[in-house]
Amino acid sequence: MADIMAENELENISGESFDISLLYPRGAEEKRCMTESKDAFSVLELSEVFEMKNSDASNFLTSDKNTILYRQDTFRDLISCPEAVGVLKKCVPILSDILSLRRMGAESDESGDGYLYSITEVELYMSLIEILSEDMLPLGERFHGEAMKSFCARVAELSQSEYHKKINERLSELTSRVRDIKSVVIGVNLDAALRPESAGVLAVSGKRVNGSGAVERILRFDFKTDEMTSVAPLVPFEKAMNENEQNAMRIAVNNAVSSVFKSNIRSWKKTVRAYVLSNTDFLLRMLPEIEFVSRAVSVISELTRLGVALSYPKIVDSSRPVFSARGLVNPVIALKTEDKMVKNDLEFDEAAGMYLITGPNRGGKSALTCAVGDAALMASLGLPVCAEHLEMSLCDNVFCHFPQNADDSVNMGRLGEECSRLSDIFSKVTKDSVVLLDESFSSTGAYEASYIASEVLCALSVVGCRTLFSTHLHELSLRLEELNRSFAKYGGVPLDSLVADISNGERSFKISRVAPEGKSYAADIAGKYGLSFESIMKKLKGGEK
């Protein structure tokens, strides 16, 4: 069959496919990925929340404002139209199958069955376009963002083109010829001693070979029989041959069948490479995006079900780092515990470019620290964040300095390992970064820890980045004025205090911007669990009785 369409017509159809993306506007710099934030994404456990099979959500972190706004429109469309997400989810396994076929096809050159993979891939592609055409296009009027509107326009262009119709006809023709093959008629030339000398395919048939009555005909030397009835059965090669011999047999038969369809398959492969593979590639490139947006919408839906307030962050341009949150919640804790979450407010302003968070164990310090990082990263993905309102300037990276496993510090000691990681952060941090420290330097004594922490805080103050330091070093919180005077000498931003509330040993998990009281709340906690001296003595006296 002649080529269906000239090459210049093919270019007109497929030339725009490379510009369509659910996550990146046309011409966006995808390289502006927040590469250093991938570690923070894992430490904050967001990698578990957004777990996927074909990609990693952290690959989509960006610091480009236009990209974030573009994605916000995409997620508004998909969250308001769950049917569209259902369609995209149906596409994921089909695209995964096409990827598998690509891999098998690349390995099939020696076996001669690559043509089957090509045809199967086109079948999957056509079914994919059919799903998108029938299920996604009717939803098109509900979309307002550029990504989904462009995606639907591309699907409409593909599914409604004359070329698509003709290739569908060609597919039906070829598949009917190939898929209907049930047997191969092989002729074998024998020498004078009746040993196989050469062999070849005589025909292919849509009927299966019938072996009944073969022995009787051999004994009668009666070879006049139906053409699809075997004269003598061959021993099943699975039983009679080793693996290499079996592979050789398969390769020979496949090559023979391929030869029968040689002219058809040659033109078919040209058609596939010129058009179908191009458009399959366009969809395959979108597979990680499709999987990510589908997973992300599922996460957002679950948070909504749990009653967590969600809002799209307002991205502002500012000469100083901005982060102003109202009703901030930690999404990981909400999803894991399904408890009603305590909301907290937090604002980095001219009086506080950094915060020191003190208070009791399990009082909400780490939860708030992580919630700030979660919000910054989810905003960078273009997602709504877990807050009633969030206004922030762009974040170029999120750095976490949290306690790590003992195995990570075997070679240099825990304190050495902590200092090494901090040194690495300082080689990359900018004023647009977010730095989160949780119980840093707890591996050494209070005096040494306070000294190192004050040096680190001073340096971060000079950088001017948004910093949260959750700590039990209450001595630091009592030195706020002294520290800020020191920071001011170097032009650094001020440090302020946040305190985890507790009353009568009961945690409220509320974090307040108040002056520190300089106590560890140990007496309250000891009293709650009956570990004050009086409580212990009462138990001991009771035990003596």
Sequence and secondary structure as in RCSB ss.txt:
>XXXX:A:sequence
MADIMAENELENISGESFDISLLYPRGAEEKRCMTESKDAFSVLELSEVFEMKNSDASNFLTSDKNTILYRQDTF
RDLISCPEAVGVLKKCVPILSDILSLRRMGAESDESGDGYLYSITEVELYMSLIEILSEDMLPLGERFHGEAMKS
FCARVAELSQSEYHKKINERLSELTSRVRDIKSVVIGVNLDAALRPESAGVLAVSGKRVNGSGAVERILRFDFKT
DEMTSVAPLVPFEKAMNENEQNAMRIAVNNAVSSVFKSNIRSWKKTVRAYVLSNTDFLLRMLPEIEFVSRAVSVI
SELTRLGVALSYPKIVDSSRPVFSARGLVNPVIALKTEDKMVKNDLEFDEAAGMYLITGPNRGGKSALTCAVGDA
ALMASLGLPVCAEHLEMSLCDNVFCHFPQNADDSVNMGRLGEECSRLSDIFSKVTKDSVVLLDESFSSTGAYEAS
YIASEVLCALSVVGCRTLFSTHLHELSLRLEELNRSFAKYGGVPLDSLVADISNGERSFKISRVAPEGKSYAADI
AGKYGLSFESIMKKLKGGEK
>XXXX:A:secstr
   SS HHHHHHHHTTGGG  SSS TT  TT B TTHHHHHHHTTHHHHT  SS  GGGG B  HHHHHHHHHHH
HHHHH HHHHHHHHHHHHHHHHHHHHHHHHHT TTTT HHHHHHHHHHHHHHHHHHIIIIIGGGGGG  SHHHHH
HHHHHHHHHHSHHHHHHHHHHHHHHHHHHT  EEEEEEEE TTS EEEEEEEEEESS  B TTHHHHHHHT   S
 TTB SS    HHHHS HHHHHHHHHHHHHHHHHHTHHHHHHHHHHIIIIIHHHHHHHHHTHHHHHHHHHHHHHH
HHHHHTT   B  EEE  SS  EEEEEE  HHHHHHH      EEEEEBTTBSEEEEE  TTSSHHHHHHHHHHH
HHHHHTT  BSSSEEEEE  S EEEE    GGGGTTT HHHHHHHHHHHHHTT  TT EEEEESTTTTS HHHHH
HHHHHHHHHHHHHT EEEEE S HHHHTTHHHHHHHHHHTT   EEEEEEEEETTEEEEEEE         HHHH
HHHTT SHHHHHHHHHHHH 
